[in-house]
Structure formats: structure tokens, C-alpha cells
Amino acid sequence: MIDPAAFCEEAVARLRHDVPGKVIVAASGGIDSTTAALLTEQALGDRARSIFVDTGLLRAGEVARVSEFFRASGLTFEVVPAAERFLKVLDGVADPEEKRRRIGETFIRLFEAEADRFGTDRLVQGTIAPDWIESGGALRDTIKTHHNVGGLPKDMRLKLVEPLRDLYKDEVRAVARHLGIPAAERQPFPGPGLAVRVSGPVTADRVRQVRVANAIVEEEVERAVAAGTLGRPWQYFAVLLPVRTVGVTGDNRVHGAAVSVRIVESVDAMTATAMEVPRALLARISERITRELTGEVVRVLYDVTDKPPATIEWE
Ligand code: XMP
């Protein structure tokens, strides 16, 4: 484990050395990029501009929540609305790697435009060690293309600055705590957002459905954690599956979708264990999802697979 104070001092010095002019920062609201953004702001002051992109693939209430989180962290930031643009490039795309490629490309084109406006060609990202290890390199197979690594277009004009690239998740959390970032215990959320929680084709409608289901899983798990009936999981979320299944609503048979609930324990996301959770919690989640998405989702499953052999996300 690193010494957070020493790491921050070194990272700030390195940023000042590596970035002679201005820089923009890709801030997703996650712990990694918020930590990278704060370090950059400490190093460069108003020569740094942090940008939060509203991709339309965010969780319910996320823009407001992230804005509040940045304010509480003391970060200066700007929100760029881009929901329509992302949903358009993803419409009907089902292949997980193709989703990541398109999302990565759309992010970079947006950041290139923002960088031009701000007068820089440098972009700070909160990439951490598992992101590039899992994205494959000379000696590794690609497990998944993390959108902020392998998903980058080849002709990208921006030079990347990655102050956290040697850290693991628990080390980033220690650094975040040291910087006074609040609620550092918040669960990780993948950069490609709900697009990788919609297994199969992405459509605005399917993104809406998984957003509703995901909010229910988060609310119910957090309620159970607060009540002391569940330890805090590493991650807990819903995935909309690409199957049609038969259900009954009132007197009618409906052909609807299925949702998988994933609740895992982990230390650094490199391995994970499907959590043993109270049956009553799952029953409540299932009841709410099928009621709040009546006629749309008719079946709820619990994913009992560890990582490996599965990954944490479905895609
Ligand atoms: P997996 O699914 O590979 O995920 O076991 C490991 C951790 O990384 C998150 N994750 C991502 N984060 N871009 C990200 O920024 C991505 O493309 C991505 N894919 C997975 C995942 O939520 C878990 O915490």
C-alpha cells in the first residue's frame, strides 16, 4: 500500500513538470477521475478545466448527485450535455466491444472539441492499473476494452495524462480520503455507463428500463445496509438481459424482459464473490422491479457467479 501524502506530493510535482500549459480533465464523478481532477487542480489551478459529460447513460439522478459531489470535494467543473449524441451512435448496437469503441470515440471527439475551446491538446484521465491491465497489452489478452483505454480512436489528437495509472482501487481510495473527497465509499460505476448494463442492443427505451431497475437495486441494498441486515457490498446493480420471457400481469400473459441482479464483494475488482444476501431483500427487489416496470420486465434473476470465471459487469 502506498503512502497517500507522499503519492499526492509526487503526483502534483509530476503534473507541473509534464503539463507546461493548459489541460482538460475527464471527470466522470467516480472516485478515480475525481481524485485525478483534484490532483490536477492542485497542481495547475485554473490552467485545468474539469468536464463532466452527461452521456444519457447515467444512473437516475446522477447529474445532480455528481454536481453536488464535485462541489463538496471543492472541484471546479463544467457539465456538457450529450445524451442525444451518445444514444444516436449506440442505437441498436449489441456487441460489447463495439459499444465501448463507439462510446470511447464519442467521448474523445467531445473532449477534442472542448480542448480546442479551452486552448489545449492535453487530457487528464483517471485511468488506474486494472483498466490497462484488463485492456490487454503486449503480453495480455484483452478481457474487456475499458472505454478509457483500448476504446480510444487511433487518430486521437489529445495527449493523455494519467496521474493514477499505477494505483489499484484501494490505493485510490486512500488517496481520495487524504484529499478530503467525501463519501469515498461510493460504489464504482463503469465509464460506458448503462450501455454495458443493457445486454444486447442499446435503445433509449432499454436504457430507461435498466435505469429504473438499477435505481431499485441501489435503493434496496442501501436500505438493507443502513438497517444492518447486509454488509456493504463492493458493487450492486441491475442488468437488462436480451431474452424475452413469459409472465402474467393480472389476467394477461405478457412477453417481457428479464433483469439480473448482481451484488458482489471485492477488494480491488480483480476478483469478486457473488454475495450471499437475505432472501427477503431479493424478494423486495423483484417485487418492485416487476411492479415499477409492469408489462416490461416480468422476471428477475440473481447472479451467483464469482469473478473469475465471470467478470463483475456482464459486458
Ligand atoms: P469487470 O466487469 O471487468 O470490472 O470485472 C471491474 C471493475 O471495473 C468496472 N468497469 C469499468 N470501468 N470503464 C470503467 O471505467 C469500463 O469500461 C469498465 N468496465 C468495467 C466495473 O464496474 C468493476 O468495478
Residues whose N, C-alpha, C, O or C-beta is under 5 A from the ligand:
A	BS01	XMP	T145 H146 H147 P188 F189 P190 G191 P192 A269 T311 I312 E313
